[in-house]
Amino acid sequence: MALGAALASGSCELLLLLKAVAVAVWAPDMVMPSPSLPGISGLLCTFVALTTSLCSSLVTGLVLRWLIYNRGRPAASKADEESAGAEVTRPLLAASWELPENNKRIGAAGKDAEEAEQKPLQPGTVLELVRMTVPDMPVLLFAFLFGVAAALMAACVPYFTGLIIDYASIDPDRRRFSMTTLKLVGVAVLCGVFTGVRGGLFSVAMWRLNVRIRTTLFNSLLTQEIGFFDTQQTGEISSRLSADTTTVSDSITLNLNILVRTMTQAVMVLVFMFGASWRLTVVTFVLVPCVLLISKVYGSYYRKLSKKAQAALAEANAVAEEVLSAQATVRAHAAQDSAKASYAAKLHVFYLLMVKQAAAYSVYAATTTFLPSVVVAVVLYYGGLLVLNGDMSAGGLVSFMLYQQSLSSAFSMMGDVFSALTAAVGAADKVIELIKRTPKESPSGDFIPDSGTLQGALALDNVGFAYPIRPTQRVLNGLSMSVNPGEVVALVGPSGGGKTTIIKLLQRFYLPSSGMVLVDGRDIGLYDPKWLRRHVALVSQEPVLFARSVARNIMYGLEREDGCADAPTQV
């Protein structure tokens, strides 16, 4: 990723060198422009430079979009596999240029992404994420410093490009021309190196945060009561531990990386723009906000239409699922035609919404294609007048146009990044909620017998119990029984009678809803749960085998603190 970022950053600077090559080929045959036509040859150079600049911007944008797409693809694919029929929106390499806030679903797929968009940011989630990134502050600080250095080098590229054009056209000077070209090459190399280091440091911080979130979440899950796992699907918990943790760390650090780059780039570019021409800068700031405002309005309208379209499609799918799952009933009532009409009506609503969305996009595409060209034309016209009047050099105009393109790109990217960060923080709510969850049944017991062993006297005194997943359905109601040490007892009864429940109560997986469970005459809730379970042996009818050797399965739970145990004498 870091290498790709360096290549993406360096591609613009390397393509800018083509301007210098074009001018170098043309320069030997050039003569000083006549006083009556000041800046005409410079304006020709401007045309060559801006044409090459367009190519460089396209290549750089494609590389960056490709990197973002590939970074988000694994999370989207993972969510697609784990969600039954959930639609995953993947950013398209070409369409993402046209749709505003297109990256907000990278790493947040299906239902979670939709909830993240609708749910306001929780201050507690943000603070918890900041707290988790504190150990990585030194790495992030160095990444920020290299990001500033890379932005400074990138801002110098248009400046040296303008000087090269001036030295080759307005005031031919081979020595200065060659030296400035070498400086441009050096700046491009440094920009690539700084960008690569910045990307590498942010990647390191990302994986450190990923491991930290995974470890913290896993440790929190192991402290939860057994009843928590009865009310949660194992697949959903695993998804939180795998996909969601990657989504949070990946989205936050990736977009933080882009945010640092774009913000520092915008600041540096603004400084250079005012230095090149404050008049053109004012003209730019009058026109560019119009384009950004249109994009913002369309983005808001597009999101509203998308939500309505998703709701309409969900209603159509609900009708289809209902009809297909009850085919016998539908055919028994000869209601096929009614089902067809109902499904078609729901799809028609969805179709009308998509037509509105297509019409809105047509207007947006036409406007955003036209207005930027108008901005360029106005700035070029006014800048050309400054060149013809001798208030600005042709190279200076080229530099300014390159700065304008860079600034527009930075502003557009910042909008996407803020939206993506908001979605990432929203997706983190569920992870943080699990991390901070307090077990409903706190294992507060700490009693350990002085002898360090149990005699084995067991008793249930008027015990009543209902599972948390079915709190109104009692499994045990007023059960009393006792078992003496060394006594063999068989629990016999129908399925669902509570035999397994009694064993779970004796293992202190649950606390009784009423009554008491006694071990050696003492309430089982007073014992240290870890110590108690180490003194209870359980052999299930269908034992669980972990992904390890038979010997290690036998020794499971007998490991020392280092995770090892003495080998069994017989296997």
Phi and psi in degrees as a GROMACS rama.xvg file:
@    title "Ramachandran Plot"
@    xaxis  label "Phi"
@    yaxis  label "Psi"
@TYPE xy
-64.4725  -40.848  ALA-2
-64.4109  -40.5951  LEU-3
-63.963  -39.3297  GLY-4
-63.8378  -40.1307  ALA-5
-64.4052  -41.0187  ALA-6
-65.6407  -39.523  LEU-7
-63.4456  -42.4613  ALA-8
-68.9063  -41.0845  SER-9
-74.011  -21.8276  GLY-10
-61.9394  -39.4093  SER-11
-62.7325  -46.6215  CYS-12
-66.0952  -37.7284  GLU-13
-68.5735  -38.1419  LEU-14
-70.3681  -29.5958  LEU-15
-62.8175  -26.8893  LEU-16
-64.3195  -23.2692  LEU-17
-61.5507  -30.3681  LEU-18
-61.803  -45.6753  LYS-19
-63.9804  -36.8687  ALA-20
-65.1699  -44.0063  VAL-21
-61.4314  -42.704  ALA-22
-68.8638  -35.7227  VAL-23
-63.931  -37.4994  ALA-24
-68.8274  -35.5104  VAL-25
-82.7844  -29.8704  TRP-26
-60.3825  -40.1946  ALA-27
-59.1387  -28.4746  PRO-28
-93.6201  2.79198  ASP-29
-87.6157  150.459  MET-30
-122.815  164.632  VAL-31
-62.2413  133.798  MET-32
-65.355  146.399  PRO-33
-70.3815  153.345  SER-34
-61.1305  -26.2103  PRO-35
-75.0875  -19.0247  SER-36
-126.949  64.8948  LEU-37
-68.0463  129.734  PRO-38
84.1281  1.88467  GLY-39
-65.0057  -48.3334  ILE-40
-63.6002  -34.2391  SER-41
-64.3854  -37.4801  GLY-42
-67.0659  -33.2524  LEU-43
-62.8089  -42.5774  LEU-44
-60.8733  -37.2015  CYS-45
-60.1124  -42.2725  THR-46
-61.3952  -45.7347  PHE-47
-61.4354  -44.2405  VAL-48
-64.976  -44.6608  ALA-49
-68.5808  -33.3985  LEU-50
-62.1817  -46.2156  THR-51
-66.3077  -34.5122  THR-52
-62.2619  -38.935  SER-53
-60.5223  -43.6656  LEU-54
-61.5607  -43.3893  CYS-55
-63.9925  -38.8585  SER-56
-65.2297  -41.3878  SER-57
-63.3124  -45.508  LEU-58
-63.4917  -45.6873  VAL-59
-61.8801  -44.643  THR-60
-61.8203  -42.0816  GLY-61
-62.0496  -43.5541  LEU-62
-63.1595  -44.7601  VAL-63
-65.151  -42.9353  LEU-64
-63.7271  -38.5277  ARG-65
-63.1848  -41.1066  TRP-66
-64.2665  -44.534  LEU-67
-65.0911  -40.5465  ILE-68
-61.6553  -47.1493  TYR-69
-68.3582  -31.763  ASN-70
-67.185  -36.3088  ARG-71
-87.5103  -15.2558  GLY-72
-63.2146  -43.6894  ARG-73
-59.4959  -42.3214  PRO-74
-65.576  -40.112  ALA-75
-65.5043  -41.5489  ALA-76
-64.2929  -40.8823  SER-77
-61.1295  -44.5888  LYS-78
-66.3842  -35.2177  ALA-79
-64.3247  -36.5938  ASP-80
-72.4526  -34.4887  GLU-81
-90.4092  -20.5099  GLU-82
-99.783  130.221  SER-83
-79.9325  104.296  ALA-84
75.6278  6.33324  GLY-85
-74.2545  132.677  ALA-86
-81.0409  129.657  GLU-87
-108.746  121.123  VAL-88
-90.0971  115.954  THR-89
-104.882  139.021  ARG-90
-68.5406  131.61  PRO-91
-91.9621  144.126  LEU-92
-61.8346  -39.1817  LEU-93
-91.7381  -45.848  ALA-94
-65.0971  -26.991  ALA-95
-65.6702  -18.176  SER-96
-71.851  -25.5094  TRP-97
-101.898  -28.392  GLU-98
-92.0813  124.359  LEU-99
-70.1254  150.996  PRO-100
53.1529  44.5071  GLU-101
-79.0772  -18.1587  ASN-102
-93.7194  4.47768  ASN-103
-69.4593  -16.802  LYS-104
-98.0507  1.57325  ARG-105
-66.344  120.471  ILE-106
84.2044  -2.70691  GLY-107
-130.596  100.1  ALA-108
-111.68  156.137  ALA-109
60.3778  -134.782  GLY-110
-65.3143  -40.7357  LYS-111
-60.8309  -39.7636  ASP-112
-65.7955  -40.911  ALA-113
-65.374  -40.8997  GLU-114
-64.738  -37.1886  GLU-115
-64.0343  -33.9904  ALA-116
-71.866  -37.5897  GLU-117
-84.4841  -26.5115  GLN-118
-85.0587  128.869  LYS-119
-67.95  156.875  PRO-120
-63.4441  135.469  LEU-121
-95.9817  120.189  GLN-122
-56.2255  -35.7418  PRO-123
-63.1785  -37.2326  GLY-124
-65.2667  -44.8398  THR-125
-61.8941  -45.0938  VAL-126
-64.1273  -38.5151  LEU-127
-66.4587  -39.7407  GLU-128
-65.9996  -39.9996  LEU-129
-62.9464  -41.7105  VAL-130
-62.2718  -37.7118  ARG-131
-70.8303  -24.7929  MET-132
-88.7569  -5.72906  THR-133
-57.0972  -43.8681  VAL-134
-60.6268  -20.2753  PRO-135
-97.0891  8.42763  ASP-136
-58.546  -40.6665  MET-137
-59.2981  -42.6818  PRO-138
-64.8191  -44.0692  VAL-139
-65.7583  -34.432  LEU-140
-64.4377  -46.4166  LEU-141
-64.1915  -38.1821  PHE-142
-62.253  -39.8924  ALA-143
-64.622  -42.4775  PHE-144
-63.0294  -43.3318  LEU-145
-67.4551  -31.1896  PHE-146
-65.4859  -41.1765  GLY-147
-63.3893  -42.9926  VAL-148
-63.1129  -41.3233  ALA-149
-64.7897  -40.0542  ALA-150
-64.7484  -38.425  ALA-151
-64.5547  -43.4036  LEU-152
-63.9016  -41.5483  MET-153
-64.0616  -35.78  ALA-154
-70.7943  -23.1291  ALA-155
-77.8037  -20.4986  CYS-156
-61.2514  -51.4608  VAL-157
-60.9595  -34.1654  PRO-158
-61.5419  -49.4691  TYR-159
-68.4951  -31.3988  PHE-160
-61.5836  -44.225  THR-161
-62.344  -40.186  GLY-162
-63.1285  -41.2183  LEU-163
-59.9016  -43.5734  ILE-164
-64.7528  -41.3473  ILE-165
-64.203  -43.8122  ASP-166
-68.201  -24.0091  TYR-167
-92.9245  -19.1229  ALA-168
-119.407  -60.4568  SER-169
-74.9996  -45.4505  ILE-170
-131.62  78.4773  ASP-171
-55.4521  124.181  PRO-172
-149.812  101.449  ASP-173
-61.2435  -40.193  ARG-174
-64.9034  -49.5417  ARG-175
-63.9546  -38.3556  ARG-176
-59.0191  -47.2007  PHE-177
-67.3737  -43.7327  SER-178
-63.9282  -41.3798  MET-179
-67.23  -36.0818  THR-180
-62.8713  -42.1851  THR-181
-63.2223  -39.1367  LEU-182
-62.2275  -39.8662  LYS-183
-62.6195  -41.3915  LEU-184
-61.9403  -44.3555  VAL-185
-62.2679  -41.4721  GLY-186
-63.9033  -40.6902  VAL-187
-62.9852  -41.9856  ALA-188
-64.0447  -46.7443  VAL-189
-62.3835  -39.5379  LEU-190
-61.1387  -43.7288  CYS-191
-63.9575  -42.0069  GLY-192
-64.7042  -48.3755  VAL-193
-62.6355  -39.7366  PHE-194
-64.3478  -42.1054  THR-195
-63.5748  -42.9284  GLY-196
-64.6392  -43.4935  VAL-197
-59.3529  -47.2268  ARG-198
-63.1258  -39.0466  GLY-199
-64.3681  -42.1788  GLY-200
-65.7777  -41.4731  LEU-201
-64.887  -35.0585  PHE-202
-65.6228  -41.5899  SER-203
-60.8235  -45.355  VAL-204
-62.0661  -36.8932  ALA-205
-61.8354  -48.3243  MET-206
-72.2832  -31.4066  TRP-207
-62.8501  -44.2041  ARG-208
-65.3364  -39.2694  LEU-209
-60.1801  -48.2617  ASN-210
-63.9252  -40.2173  VAL-211
-65.233  -43.4726  ARG-212
-65.9568  -43.602  ILE-213
-60.0998  -46.797  ARG-214
-63.4347  -45.5462  THR-215
-63.4159  -42.5774  THR-216
-66.1255  -43.1605  LEU-217
-62.7124  -43.9131  PHE-218
-62.7511  -38.2123  ASN-219
-66.9119  -39.4517  SER-220
-63.2706  -36.3657  LEU-221
-70.6041  -15.8855  LEU-222
-93.0887  -6.55072  THR-223
-74.9663  155.309  GLN-224
-71.5058  158.242  GLU-225
-60.1378  -34.7811  ILE-226
-60.3972  -27.7887  GLY-227
-61.698  -40.7127  PHE-228
-75.3279  -19.1918  PHE-229
-71.3013  -29.6722  ASP-230
-96.4769  -2.3643  THR-231
-119.9  142.79  GLN-232
-78.7955  136.577  GLN-233
-59.7768  -39.2438  THR-234
-62.7864  -37.4195  GLY-235
-68.1984  -41.82  GLU-236
-63.9013  -42.6887  ILE-237
-62.7808  -36.2291  SER-238
-64.8144  -40.0301  SER-239
-61.908  -39.5798  ARG-240
-74.9656  -28.0436  LEU-241
-104.333  -67.4511  SER-242
-70.5918  -46.6835  ALA-243
-67.7104  -38.8707  ASP-244
-64.3304  -39.1336  THR-245
-66.96  -39.6238  THR-246
-58.8159  -46.8826  THR-247
-64.8472  -54.1758  VAL-248
-65.7849  -41.6328  SER-249
-65.7911  -51.5141  ASP-250
-63.4291  -42.8612  SER-251
-67.2045  -50.1347  ILE-252
-70.9752  -38.582  THR-253
-62.8629  -48.1461  LEU-254
-72.8691  -29.2281  ASN-255
-65.6477  -38.2581  LEU-256
-60.1015  -49.4473  ASN-257
-65.1498  -37.8019  ILE-258
-63.8831  -44.0288  LEU-259
-60.5476  -43.6367  VAL-260
-64.3712  -47.2778  ARG-261
-69.9086  -38.0022  THR-262
-68.0537  -45.5645  MET-263
-66.1265  -36.437  THR-264
-62.9046  -43.5788  GLN-265
-62.8943  -42.598  ALA-266
-63.9893  -47.7615  VAL-267
-61.6221  -43.2011  MET-268
-64.3164  -40.5315  VAL-269
-60.9377  -41.5731  LEU-270
-60.8233  -46.9135  VAL-271
-67.4975  -35.1425  PHE-272
-64.6422  -45.581  MET-273
-64.9181  -33.8336  PHE-274
-68.189  -34.278  GLY-275
-74.5734  -47.7461  ALA-276
-168.178  111.927  SER-277
-70.8321  -27.5989  TRP-278
-65.1805  -48.9824  ARG-279
-64.3801  -32.4972  LEU-280
-63.7109  -41.9799  THR-281
-63.4372  -43.298  VAL-282
-60.422  -42.7595  VAL-283
-61.979  -43.786  THR-284
-72.6922  -16.0564  PHE-285
-78.141  -34.5518  VAL-286
-94.0611  -41.4222  LEU-287
-60.0616  -42.6753  VAL-288
-56.808  -27.9177  PRO-289
-62.5477  -43.7976  CYS-290
-64.573  -44.2872  VAL-291
-64.7504  -36.366  LEU-292
-65.5422  -42.0687  LEU-293
-62.4485  -42.3009  ILE-294
-62.59  -39.7794  SER-295
-66.3024  -44.8437  LYS-296
-63.2732  -44.8835  VAL-297
-64.2641  -41.3072  TYR-298
-59.0418  -42.2952  GLY-299
-65.314  -44.7223  SER-300
-65.1029  -39.524  TYR-301
-63.7385  -41.4306  TYR-302
-64.5701  -40.6951  ARG-303
-62.9746  -44.2876  LYS-304
-63.7033  -38.5633  LEU-305
-63.1347  -42.5074  SER-306
-64.4726  -42.1501  LYS-307
-64.5355  -40.3688  LYS-308
-64.7826  -40.6467  ALA-309
-63.8489  -40.2454  GLN-310
-65.3161  -41.3062  ALA-311
-65.1899  -41.6504  ALA-312
-66.5222  -36.6344  LEU-313
-63.5704  -38.8065  ALA-314
-64.9551  -40.549  GLU-315
-64.0836  -42.473  ALA-316
-64.8666  -35.8564  ASN-317
-63.9578  -41.1436  ALA-318
-62.4477  -45.3159  VAL-319
-62.176  -44.7197  ALA-320
-63.9051  -41.0131  GLU-321
-63.2711  -44.0301  GLU-322
-70.3317  -44.5265  VAL-323
-68.0974  -30.0966  LEU-324
-82.2666  -10.2733  SER-325
-129.434  48.2575  ALA-326
-62.934  -36.7251  GLN-327
-62.0839  -43.4085  ALA-328
-66.8208  -42.0779  THR-329
-61.4968  -45.1475  VAL-330
-70.9235  -33.133  ARG-331
-63.5499  -31.3393  ALA-332
-99.3602  6.49813  HIS-333
51.7292  45.4582  ALA-334
-103.831  23.6714  ALA-335
-62.3794  -43.6814  GLN-336
-64.068  -39.3834  ASP-337
-64.4002  -39.5787  SER-338
-65.4831  -41.369  ALA-339
-61.55  -44.1481  LYS-340
-65.26  -40.8829  ALA-341
-64.0391  -44.2109  SER-342
-65.4815  -41.757  TYR-343
-64.15  -38.2585  ALA-344
-64.5231  -42.2888  ALA-345
-64.8306  -41.2066  LYS-346
-66.8701  -32.0515  LEU-347
-65.8446  -38.8508  HIS-348
-61.3842  -44.1209  VAL-349
-61.0482  -41.8649  PHE-350
-62.5058  -43.7488  TYR-351
-62.5684  -39.2061  LEU-352
-65.2332  -39.3844  LEU-353
-68.7024  -32.2357  MET-354
-65.0371  -42.8331  VAL-355
-60.0514  -41.5596  LYS-356
-64.0733  -40.683  GLN-357
-65.6815  -40.3055  ALA-358
-65.0375  -42.1711  ALA-359
-63.0686  -39.9398  ALA-360
-66.3664  -36.6037  TYR-361
-61.5468  -44.8752  SER-362
-64.6009  -42.6833  VAL-363
-63.8409  -45.4717  TYR-364
-63.0627  -42.1966  ALA-365
-64.3237  -42.5766  ALA-366
-68.6432  -46.5153  THR-367
-73.2137  -16.8905  THR-368
-81.6617  -35.1198  THR-369
-79.197  -47.1113  PHE-370
-63.3042  -45.2993  LEU-371
-58.569  -35.7126  PRO-372
-66.3404  -36.1873  SER-373
-64.5748  -42.1673  VAL-374
-59.8431  -46.2854  VAL-375
-61.8277  -42.6362  VAL-376
-63.886  -43.1247  ALA-377
-65.2088  -45.3092  VAL-378
-65.0567  -40.2813  VAL-379
-64.3834  -40.6618  LEU-380
-64.8668  -49.3681  TYR-381
-67.2157  -39.7594  TYR-382
-64.6181  -37.7698  GLY-383
-62.0904  -38.9486  GLY-384
-62.708  -40.1357  LEU-385
-63.8596  -38.1102  LEU-386
-66.375  -45.57  VAL-387
-65.3635  -30.3266  LEU-388
-84.778  -2.44195  ASN-389
80.844  9.26456  GLY-390
-85.8757  -8.26068  ASP-391
-156.3  144.871  MET-392
-86.537  161.47  SER-393
-62.9353  -40.3406  ALA-394
-62.8433  -37.2658  GLY-395
-63.3926  -37.2414  GLY-396
-66.8357  -41.478  LEU-397
-60.5581  -45.6352  VAL-398
-58.9748  -42.851  SER-399
-64.8623  -41.372  PHE-400
-63.4352  -38.6751  MET-401
-65.4994  -39.7995  LEU-402
-63.3455  -39.6303  TYR-403
-62.9073  -43.8878  GLN-404
-61.5106  -43.1359  GLN-405
-63.8738  -40.3819  SER-406
-67.2309  -43.3041  LEU-407
-61.4439  -42.3815  SER-408
-62.6656  -40.8796  SER-409
-64.6121  -44.7016  ALA-410
-63.0664  -43.1918  PHE-411
-63.1606  -43.0009  SER-412
-67.3888  -35.774  MET-413
-63.1102  -38.2327  MET-414
-61.7732  -43.7368  GLY-415
-63.3272  -41.2968  ASP-416
-66.0968  -43.3061  VAL-417
-61.8416  -40.4825  PHE-418
-64.8184  -42.2498  SER-419
-66.1067  -39.495  ALA-420
-64.2785  -39.6441  LEU-421
-61.636  -44.4151  THR-422
-64.8318  -38.594  ALA-423
-65.5322  -43.1148  ALA-424
-65.5055  -37.8583  VAL-425
-63.1604  -40.356  GLY-426
-67.643  -24.0492  ALA-427
-76.2984  -13.6051  ALA-428
-55.9347  -44.7834  ASP-429
-67.379  -38.6272  LYS-430
-65.3833  -48.0748  VAL-431
-63.8265  -36.4289  ILE-432
-61.0238  -41.2937  GLU-433
-69.5618  -37.404  LEU-434
-64.3088  -40.5654  ILE-435
-92.1269  0.770756  LYS-436
-66.5184  133.469  ARG-437
-97.1596  128.265  THR-438
-57.0485  137.508  PRO-439
-69.3683  -30.477  LYS-440
-110.78  95.6058  GLU-441
-72.5324  127.811  SER-442
-76.6881  68.7242  PRO-443
-84.316  -14.2834  SER-444
-62.7558  139.033  GLY-445
-136.098  13.7942  ASP-446
-76.176  131.128  PHE-447
-131.705  123.236  ILE-448
-56.9253  148.629  PRO-449
-62.0438  -32.6247  ASP-450
-73.2667  -18.1731  SER-451
76.9943  7.39416  GLY-452
-135.489  168.533  THR-453
-111.15  142.972  LEU-454
-78.2796  -33.731  GLN-455
104.792  14.8464  GLY-456
-80.1408  123.259  ALA-457
-120.158  145.864  LEU-458
-154.993  142.48  ALA-459
-117.172  123.325  LEU-460
-114.508  100.273  ASP-461
51.6523  49.9108  ASN-462
-82.927  132.356  VAL-463
-122.345  142.833  GLY-464
-155.142  142.165  PHE-465
-138.785  138.916  ALA-466
-69.3136  145.558  TYR-467
-57.1922  -30.1545  PRO-468
-73.7818  -21.8077  ILE-469
-134.738  71.7476  ARG-470
-65.5088  -21.5652  PRO-471
-92.4965  -6.56222  THR-472
-106.562  104.523  GLN-473
-77.765  130.913  ARG-474
-90.5561  -41.3013  VAL-475
-120.265  140.575  LEU-476
-143.521  100.276  ASN-477
69.6283  37.3672  GLY-478
-84.1149  131.917  LEU-479
-130.918  133.541  SER-480
-162.865  162.318  MET-481
-143.324  150.108  SER-482
-133.143  123.928  VAL-483
-82.6207  156.961  ASN-484
-58.0318  134.418  PRO-485
81.6177  -3.2273  GLY-486
-85.6061  138.635  GLU-487
-98.1822  124.435  VAL-488
-127.126  135.499  VAL-489
-111.571  128.667  ALA-490
-96.7084  115.923  LEU-491
-119.909  134.145  VAL-492
176.518  170.835  GLY-493
-70.1568  165.255  PRO-494
-62.3046  133.054  SER-495
85.421  6.91353  GLY-496
-80.1177  -14.0058  GLY-497
114.164  9.10505  GLY-498
-62.5056  -51.5702  LYS-499
-65.4413  -33.2385  THR-500
-62.5074  -39.8496  THR-501
-61.4692  -42.6244  ILE-502
-62.505  -40.8338  ILE-503
-66.8789  -35.0584  LYS-504
-67.477  -38.387  LEU-505
-68.7516  -24.6277  LEU-506
-87.3477  0.49647  GLN-507
61.2527  31.933  ARG-508
-69.6835  -31.8449  PHE-509
-133.827  156.72  TYR-510
-102.314  142.064  LEU-511
-64.4274  148.373  PRO-512
-69.6476  -31.1614  SER-513
-151.142  160.3  SER-514
79.6707  -168.222  GLY-515
-138.811  146.575  MET-516
-109.639  121.679  VAL-517
-112.133  136.756  LEU-518
-123.413  117.451  VAL-519
54.3311  38.1067  ASP-520
78.0839  6.95027  GLY-521
-120.704  141.922  ARG-522
-55.3776  129.299  ASP-523
-63.1233  -23.8138  ILE-524
-69.468  -14.6041  GLY-525
-85.6882  -17.5395  LEU-526
-75.6769  151.542  TYR-527
-66.7975  117.771  ASP-528
-62.0378  -37.4099  PRO-529
-67.1232  -43.0491  LYS-530
-64.6527  -42.9748  TRP-531
-60.582  -44.9815  LEU-532
-70.5595  -25.0081  ARG-533
-70.4993  -16.6287  ARG-534
-107.061  12.9848  HIS-535
-120.033  120.448  VAL-536
-100.403  132.899  ALA-537
-130.659  125.396  LEU-538
-118.142  110.325  VAL-539
-82.4269  160.232  SER-540
-65.0598  -38.1165  GLN-541
-123.366  84.7944  GLU-542
-65.713  147.637  PRO-543
-81.1012  130.853  VAL-544
-110.798  125.247  LEU-545
-86.3354  165.49  PHE-546
-76.0046  73.4915  ALA-547
-157.097  177.326  ARG-548
-67.6241  164.057  SER-549
-60.9959  -41.0602  VAL-550
-61.0551  -43.9882  ALA-551
-71.2845  -28.7607  ARG-552
-66.6299  -39.1784  ASN-553
-63.8782  -38.7539  ILE-554
-87.1017  4.4617  MET-555
-58.7593  127.363  TYR-556
93.0606  -9.59833  GLY-557
-103.438  3.6712  LEU-558
-65.0729  150.427  GLU-559
-80.5064  -175.161  ARG-560
-61.1421  -26.8229  GLU-561
-85.2654  4.84575  ASP-562
84.6361  4.14534  GLY-563
-108.961  164.585  CYS-564
-150.904  160.098  ALA-565
-67.9035  141.025  ASP-566
-65.9602  143.413  ALA-567
-69.156  148.448  PRO-568
-74.5392  -27.2926  THR-569
-137.758  142.033  GLN-570
